[in-house]
Amino acid sequence: VQLQASGGGLVQPGGSLRLSCAASGSISSVNVWAWYRQAPGKQRELVASITSSSTTYYADTVKGRFSIARDIARNTAYLQMNSLKLEDTAVYYCAAARRLGRPADYWGQGTQVTVSS
């Protein structure tokens, strides 16, 4: 499975961005789609995930502001980010796992999100 992330950029506080993660390859083996982020000097953290049965998870820091979705027909996962804050600045990575609760099996390249006034 190959993952291609896109959609990052520079946005002002309070603004919105939508990240996309286009997948190719053995998509049928994937049961969990996820977005992680890593800010400078910090560890990579799980931001949101969605399972094949559409069960979602959000980190407390993004609940109510971010929304994860997937388009099966387009083999693409999305992360809609609203009400962005300075502390959301990070490199965002899409990832996929074959099993829930297991580390990601596949990673895309990162896309930079910078929130700045």
C-alpha positions as CSV (number, residue, x, y, z in Angstrom):
1,V,0.0,0.0,0.0
2,Q,1.3,3.4,-1.0
3,L,0.0,6.6,0.6
4,Q,0.3,10.1,-0.7
5,A,-0.6,13.0,1.6
6,S,-1.4,16.5,0.4
7,G,-3.2,19.6,1.4
8,G,-0.9,21.2,3.9
9,G,0.0,24.8,3.9
10,L,0.0,28.1,5.8
11,V,-3.2,29.3,7.5
12,Q,-4.1,31.9,10.0
13,P,-5.4,31.0,13.4
14,G,-9.1,30.1,13.2
15,G,-8.8,29.0,9.6
16,S,-9.3,25.7,8.0
17,L,-7.5,23.1,5.9
18,R,-8.3,19.8,4.4
19,L,-5.7,17.1,4.1
20,S,-6.0,14.3,1.7
21,C,-4.4,10.8,1.7
22,A,-4.6,9.0,-1.6
23,A,-4.0,5.3,-1.4
24,S,-2.9,2.7,-4.0
25,G,-2.0,-0.9,-3.9
26,S,-3.6,-3.6,-1.7
27,I,-6.2,-1.3,-0.2
28,S,-8.4,-4.2,0.8
29,S,-5.9,-5.2,3.5
30,V,-6.4,-1.9,5.3
31,N,-8.9,-1.7,8.2
32,V,-7.7,1.5,9.9
33,W,-6.9,4.9,8.4
34,A,-5.2,7.4,10.6
35,W,-3.6,10.8,10.7
36,Y,-0.6,11.5,13.0
37,R,1.3,14.7,13.5
38,Q,4.7,15.7,14.8
39,A,5.6,19.2,16.0
40,P,9.2,20.4,16.3
41,G,10.8,18.9,19.3
42,K,7.8,16.6,20.1
43,Q,7.0,13.0,19.6
44,R,4.7,11.9,16.9
45,E,1.1,11.7,18.1
46,L,-2.1,10.2,16.8
47,V,-4.6,12.8,15.8
48,A,-7.5,10.9,14.4
49,S,-8.4,7.5,13.0
50,I,-11.3,5.8,11.3
51,T,-11.9,2.1,10.9
52,S,-13.5,0.1,8.0
53,S,-16.7,0.2,10.0
54,S,-16.5,4.0,10.3
55,T,-15.6,4.1,14.0
56,T,-13.7,7.2,14.7
57,Y,-11.2,8.3,17.3
58,Y,-9.9,11.8,18.0
59,A,-7.2,13.1,20.3
60,D,-8.7,15.3,23.0
61,T,-6.7,18.3,21.6
62,V,-8.6,18.2,18.3
63,K,-12.1,17.0,19.3
64,G,-14.8,19.2,17.9
65,R,-12.4,20.9,15.5
66,F,-11.1,18.1,13.2
67,S,-13.0,15.5,11.3
68,I,-11.7,12.3,9.6
69,A,-13.5,10.7,6.7
70,R,-12.8,8.3,3.9
71,D,-14.0,8.0,0.4
72,I,-13.9,4.3,-0.5
73,A,-14.6,4.9,-4.2
74,R,-11.6,7.3,-4.4
75,N,-9.4,5.3,-2.1
76,T,-8.8,8.5,-0.2
77,A,-8.9,9.5,3.5
78,Y,-9.4,13.1,4.6
79,L,-8.7,15.2,7.6
80,Q,-10.8,18.3,7.8
81,M,-9.3,20.8,10.2
82,N,-11.3,23.7,11.4
83,S,-10.7,26.4,14.0
84,L,-6.9,25.9,13.6
85,K,-4.7,27.0,16.5
86,L,-1.0,27.9,16.6
87,E,-0.4,24.6,18.4
88,D,-1.7,22.6,15.5
89,T,1.4,23.5,13.6
90,A,3.2,20.2,12.7
91,V,4.0,17.8,10.0
92,Y,1.0,15.7,9.4
93,Y,1.3,12.1,8.3
94,C,-1.3,9.7,7.0
95,A,-1.0,6.1,7.9
96,A,-2.9,2.8,7.5
97,A,-3.0,-0.4,9.5
98,R,-4.3,-3.8,8.8
99,R,-5.6,-4.3,12.3
100,L,-7.1,-2.0,14.9
101,G,-5.0,-1.4,17.9
102,R,-1.8,-2.3,16.1
103,P,1.0,0.1,14.9
104,A,0.5,1.5,11.4
105,D,1.7,-0.8,8.7
106,Y,1.9,1.9,6.0
107,W,3.0,5.5,6.1
108,G,2.7,8.4,3.7
109,Q,5.1,11.2,3.4
110,G,4.4,14.2,5.7
111,T,2.7,17.4,4.7
112,Q,3.5,20.6,6.6
113,V,0.7,22.5,8.3
114,T,1.7,25.9,9.7
115,V,-0.7,28.0,11.7
116,S,0.5,31.5,12.0
117,S,-0.7,35.1,12.1
